[in-house]
């Protein structure tokens, strides 16, 4: 007679796989496809005035 596995034992590998896919999406997919909001403006020029 074959002993039936419990439902929890059958779901653990699926839960682990789902957690790994979710971590991959969060830590790789989102930063990879998000827009870069870097500003490429000229820095302000600092000039010395009134040093006479």
TABEL-V771656 format. One record per residue. NEAR is the number of other C-alpha atoms within 8 Angstrom. Layout:
BEGIN
NEAR
NEAR
END
This chain:
BEGIN
2
3
4
4
6
6
6
6
8
9
8
8
8
8
8
8
8
8
8
8
8
8
9
9
9
9
8
9
9
9
8
6
6
6
4
4
4
4
4
4
4
4
4
4
4
4
4
5
4
4
4
2
END
